[in-house]
């Protein structure tokens, strides 16, 4: 039985071409061969007709036809547009329902069809095509020349022209390849413009005879290239309806056109397939689909549609047509269903030159060719029978790989290979056996390629092509893992623990898996130092110094290395019960680490990625298991890790193991150090990383007991050195032991460092006290507290001593000082003579006999602080000398001496303030001679303070007189004041009270004289209120208004008027508030006498007379100007009214007033045009007459000056005026 007997084959080998749709035979073929699926008949065609029918009353939209290449998208658009254009074609349809629906639009349109293949903007392309098409219809229209109208408005104008010619027709535009076109213009500026055009085209479809359809391979709105224009895409989407063609529609076309069958043929196919139903689950489940689509496997379309390379789908119907043509004359096989499956499509892809130009396709072809070569050489002998199956598996995996990014390594499993390829074997008569055969063939492909080009994903069981080719790193890691000895596996288990506990600091010694470590000693709220070991406890002797504990993490592979000693300072963590899955995973992790070390630089990156992946997998398994399987062995007794209280979420595994070790070792720590301090008052326990800080806080609390310091109190309390509110060592065994050692040495003897602390052999500067084995840092805190209490003095290696008087030095203590100090000793005895001098000098009374009275120290500290403050304040004022108002009060030489003396004195006072108790005053270190020398400065301080106070008293008068000097124009008076001010230094330095009083009187008299002098000038150059009223009247007068008008005339000299304005503006009214009393408070009262030095005394009366004279002068000038010959020639050109006004003015018939001044000025200025004004300046006159001249010489000089100014000008048009 041949294939051609089972189907009525009608090939589809040609792509739809819009360019041929005007051929009648081509049109008929397109209509006749269209196959309507249920989706087409019931949904898509009615939706298209509803939006194309311009008689439809509802809202209409543009149409976006969406279908992959080869799915019939162009065929559908051609069908609908051809029937819309030619109603007779509807009779060729072979289905009644679409025929009935399409009748609504049949023959009712003029249709423009074209494919996009341009780079110009969408508007340019569409308007060009429309204009050409309309011209062919006899409609003259151009989109140019309509101004900046929106696209929509221009489309409406076009339709108006179209409907004039075809009132009963609609205009339908059909465009294909829209998506490819837009992707070529996907820059933001171009795309946004094109999308606006699409929006306008869709909008124009509503309530209009204009209709628009375009075709795309996927919905524009879902294309990833366009998501930056999401807002604009949504606006376009709102104007279109989507016509979606699915794979089911394509399958319908295949079975109803390419593979049309009658019922007899279908029965034969069913009989042919029945023997195979038990082998193929999918075929059994949907037998009818297999019959309808025979010989195409139903999953052909599903896999075809998923191929990521768009062009590979263009030829789906054409490809199937060609494949059917090849098998029509062949016999249908009896041992196989004989279906065309998706793997066969890989053969067609490899033959396409266009597809081979795509890098991804080319890469996959290279891999399949390599695999094919490997299959040829490997599948020989007994394996030869599986060669065909192996190659089909390879081709299927090639198609699967192209359905995603190549890096995703998409593939398929054995069951799907059996169902989708319908692979059979003569030995297999049941499904499971068949699956095993296919699985075996796929595994043999892996072996043939050494896993380099073909592999299996262990997580999902899918076989896939390996695009990287070359080395199969996973296989190499597995191979290496198989060769690893147990000891080597344990080493990498330990490396896994190091990374994942984690232990992120360096090992104790290079080459040993030993780390220095610290854990909590919970009952004492402190820590203990120790070690973490991975493996052998026999290496314990190699660690120095010996510490308080040892934590052992035991191996899981090598039984020979699982020895335990069970000493009281050792705890063992045992992981023997970890799962095989974890052990395999950690072994692969170790193998990857080993191979990465020896790999070249090109491979290291991949190995590191594998290390990360394998560590992640092993860590996930370890995290699931370790709490339940870990055993904790202490002194031979094993307990599960889960039996201990474990910290909650957020803690690392290292913290969990350390917490358990802390619980286990608690009794041991108590036995080892029974008298170690307990720091239970601390908020946070002492730890390795805060130990130094807390010791520092303890020292600071000793130096400043009154200052709040919770951490300092906690340390001192732990050492028994603090009772609420004060230092006290009566409860401190450490302090008592130290005092006993010092007492036992005898009076006047010292206790050396080596009698107090000792070095721990082979340690890094670890020192412990010899009595209680506490750290040297804590022992130093004990000594510092005793020093503060006046019991001892500590001598540092530098020679500096710490005692009760200089506890502030404790803040500068360095770490090495804790173990390099030289000795301690009792404090010195009291020097009562020196104390008496000190008390009398500072307090003015002797308190040396009241040293047990606490108020003594209160008085001393208060007075010392006061004197220190006074001295520092004074020093800041005079350290560079003192100059007041330009007068040197304290010279730089005097200031230098004061600096030296005052510094010694205030530092002495600061030290006195430290003697706050009887214990501290025992360390008073000053002799009588020292005190007699230092206390002399106290009198100097008082002297300078008095001088500064006197300067302050005189400051107001001196400052006032200094300001006066800048306004005084009476030179003798100014010099007299200067002389008086300059006496300030001698008066201050004399310290004579009588001289000071006399000096104050002199300054006061100077102020009185200045106030009288200033007031006299003020009243002389300021006018009264009455005069000020007359001033304002003059400024508002007719003459002033006339002058303001005439000053703009270019033939008048305005200099005299400008001077008059300056004079009157200078006249200011006197302020009634200004009197002698006010001047004595401030020497300046908005009047500077120097501005009026030598100025004339002006009066309103005189200024009024001057203004009247100036007006008369200007009136004469105006009349003289009218006599100018040039002016007379032009007067007849004026209006009669103006001529009469000028004649009456010149004759005296009318006077110049503020009402007519403007018209007279403007008229004369108009007559004066053409005349050139030459101004004589005062500066020019001065330059001309800059020396004595005879009358004749003066006349000649003036002529030269005039000729210079008028050179090059027409002399009859020149008019000279004084500026």
C-alpha positions, 0 to 999 in steps of 0.5 A: 500500500502506497502513501498516495492511496491514503490521501488526496494530496494537493500541494502548496509550494508557492508563497502568496505574492500581493504583486500577482493579485491583479491576475484573474487566474491567480485570484481564482486560485487563492479563493478556491484553495482557501480552507476555513477552520472552525476558528476562521468560520465562527470567529475571525471572518465575522470579526473582520467583516464587522470592522470592514462593513462601513454600514455597521453602526457600531465602533470600527477598528483597524485589523492586525492579522497575526500569524507565523510565516507559512500559516496562511496569514497573507492568504487570508488577507488576500481572500478578504481583500479580493472579495471586497474588491470583486463581488463575483469572486465570492461564488468561488468559496467552498463554504457557505457560512463564510460566503454569507458573512463576506457578502456584506463587503463583497465588491464594495471597496477599491483596494490598495495592496502592497508589502513593506520593504522600505527604510523611509518613514511609514507615512512617506511610504503609505502616502506615496502608495495612496497618491499613485493608486488614486492617480490610477483611479483618476483622483487627484490628491496630494498630502502635501500643502495642507499645513501642520495638520495631524495625520488623521485630518489629512486622511479625512481630506484624502477620503473626501476627494475619494468619495467625490469620485466614488460615493458608493465605494470604500477604500481598503488598504492592505499591507503585509510584512509590517513587523519586519519593517518596524523592527528595521526602524526601532530607534525611539524617534523613528518608531514613535513617528511610525506608531503615531501613523498606525494609530491615525490609520486605525482611528480613521477606520471608525465611522468612515469608508476608509479601512486598513488591514496589516499583517505581522508575524507576532503582535507588535505589542508583545515584541521585545524590541518595542517595549521602550515605547509601551505607552505609544504601543498601547494607544495603537493597540486601542485602535486595532482588533487582532486576527490570530492564526494558531497552529490548530488553524495550520493543522486544519489547512494541512488535513483539509487541503494538503492531506484531504481524505475520504472515509475509506482512506481514513479507515485504512490509515486507522487499521495501519496504526492500530498495531502500534497503539500499545507502543505510543502513548500519545498515539493511543490517546488521540488516534483520530488526530493521527488519522486526520493528519496522516502522514504528518505527526501531530507534534510536527506543528507544535515543535515547528511553531516553537522554533526560535528562528523566524525564517525557518517557519516561512515554508511550513506548508511548502515544506510539508508539500515537498515532503509529501511529494517525496513519499507519495510513490513509496510503500507505507512501512509495516514495521513503523507508523511511517509518519513525517516527524519533526526531526525530518525538518532538520534535513530541510533546514540544513539544505537552506542557504538562507538559514545557514547564514544565521549563526545559531543555525550554522553552529547547530549544524556544525555540532550535528555534523560532528556527532554524525561523524562520531556515530558513523565510526562508533555505531558499528558491529552489533551497534550498527542497527541503532545508527539510524535511530541515533541520527534521528535522535540527533536531528530531533535534539537539533530542532529542540535546541533551536526552540530556545537560546542555545545556552539553555541547552533545550532537549528531550527525554527518551519517552518523548523521543519514542512518542514524537519520532515513533521510533520502533525496533524489531526486538521491542514489542512493548513500550518499556522495552522500546524506551530502554532501547532508545535510552541505550541508543542515546547513551551510546551517542554520549559515549561516541562523543565522549560527552563533548557534543551530546549529553544528558541533563541529570536533573530533568533526564533530557538529552541535548546537544552541547553547544560548547563542544570540546571538553565535557567538564562534568564527565571529566570531573566524574572520571577524576572523582572515581580515581580519588582515594579516601584520604584525598576525599576527606581533604576536600570534605575538610575544604568544604567545611572550611568554606561553608562553616565558614572559617574565613581566616588563615590557618594557624600554620601553613600546610595544617588544617588548624585554626586559632579559635575562640568560644564563649565561657558563658558562666563567666561572660567571657571567652576562651582561646583554643583551636579547631582541627580538621582531622588528626588529634595527634597533631595537637602537640604541634600547636603552641601555645597550648590553649584551653580547648580543641575542637575536632571535625572528623573525616568521613571517608578514611576509617584509619584516621578516625582515632580519638584521644578523649582528653578533657580539653577535646571535643569531636564532631562526627559525620559518619552518617552523612548520606551517600548522596552528600558524600558523592556530591562533596567528592565531585566538589573536590574533584572540580577543585583538583582539576581547576588547579591544573587547568589552563587559563581558558578552562579555569573559569568553567571549572570555577563555575562547576565548583560553585554549582557543586558546592551549592548542591553539597551545601544544600544536602549538608544543611538538610542532614548535619543537625540530625546525623552529627554526633558530639563525642566528649571524653568517650560519650557520644550525644547527637548534635540535635540534643543540645540547645542550638541557636536559631535562624541567622547563625552560621554553622561555625557559630552552632558548633562553637555554641555546642562546644561552649556547653560541653567545655563549661565544667572543664573551664571552671576546673582549669581556672577556678578563680577567674573573674566573672564579668556578669555585669557587662551588657555584652560578653567579653570577646576576642574582638572587644577585649582590648576595648573593654580593658580600655573602658576599665582604665577610663572608668578608673581615671574618671569614676564620676563619668558614666561608663557601663562597660568600664563598671562591668570590667571593674566589677568582675575584678572586684574593684567597684562598689556602687559609685566608687572604686574599692578593692576590699572584695578583689582577690587580685588586688589583695594578692598584689598588695600582699606581695608588695607588703611582703617585700618590705618598706621602701622596696619595689615589686618587679614585673617578673614577680607579677606576670609571666610570659606564656612560652611560644605565644604571641605576647601572651602574659598571665598573672603568676597568682591567678593566671588572668591576662596581663591586661586585666592585671594592669587594670587591677594595678591602675585601680590601686594607683588611683586609690593611692596605694601604689605607683606604677613605673612604665618602661618609658620611665613615666609613673602612673599614680593617683595624680595623673590618672588621665595618662591611662587613656594613652596606655599602649598594649605593650605597656600591659606587660613591659612596665618595670615595677610597682612601689608604694607612693611617697610621704607628705611634704607639709611645708610645701603643702602649706605654701601651696594652700596659702598661695592658691586659697589664701589660707593654710589647710595643710592640717586638714588633709582628712577633711574632704572639703579641703579638696573641694576648695582646692579643686575649685580654686585651682580650676578658677585660676587655670581658667582665668590664666588661660583666658588672659593668655589667649588675649595677650599672647601676641601683645595687645593693641587697642585702637592702634595704641600698643598696650602690651608689647610683643616682648612683654607678651612673650614673657607672659606666655612663658609664665602664664603657661607654667602657672595654668598647668600647675593649677591643672595639676593641683585640680587632680589632688581630689583626695588624701590618697592622691595628695600623698603624691604631691611632687612640688618643693617649696622652691618650686612653689615660690617661683611659680606663685609669683605669676599669680600677681602678674595675672592680677596686674594684667587683668586690671590693665585690661579692665581699665582699657575696657572702661576707656574703650567707649570714649576712645572709640568715639574720638577715633570716629570723630577724627574722620569728620573733623576739618579743624586740623589743630583740633584733630591733632589735639585729640590724637595727642590725647588718645596716644597718652593711653598706653602711659596712663595704663602702664602707670597704674596711677588712679589719679592719672587715670581719673584726670585722663578720663576728664580730658577725653570727656572734654574732647567729646563735648568740644566735638559735639558743639563744633559738629552741631554748629556746622550742621545747622549752618549747612542745613535749612529750616522747615520753612525754607524746606517748604519754599524749596518744594514750592520752587521745585513745583514752580512754573519756571522749574517746569519750563526749564525741565521742558526746554533743557531737551532743546539741542540749541540751548546751553543746559550746564547752568541749569544742571548746576542749579539742580545740584545746588538745590538738591544739596539743600537738606532740611535739618532733623529736629532730633539732632542736638548735642546730646544725640551727637554725644552718643554717635559722632555722625548724624547723616552729615559729613562736614568734610563734604561742605568744606569751602562750600558757599552758603546757599539760600532758597531766595538766591536760588529762586532769583537764579532760576528766574534769570535762567528762564529769561536768558533761555527765552532770549535765546529762543527768540534769537534762534528764530532770527537765524537765517536758516530757521527763517527759511523753513518757518513757512513749512510749519502749520499755520497755527504753529507759525502764528504761535512762534510769531506771537512769542517772538513779538512778545504778544504771548509769554512762555508758559508751562502750557506752551513751552513744549510746542514752542520748543518742538517747533523751533527744534524742527526748524533747527534740523539741519543745523549742527550743534558744536559744544564748547566745554569748560575743559576745552576752554581751560586747555585753550587758555592755560597760560597768560595771553594778551587780548590779541593772543587770546582772540587768536587762541579762541579762533584756533579752538573754534576752527579745531572743533568745526573742522570739516563741517559746513560753517553756515550750518554750525551753531556754537553753544557752551556746554 
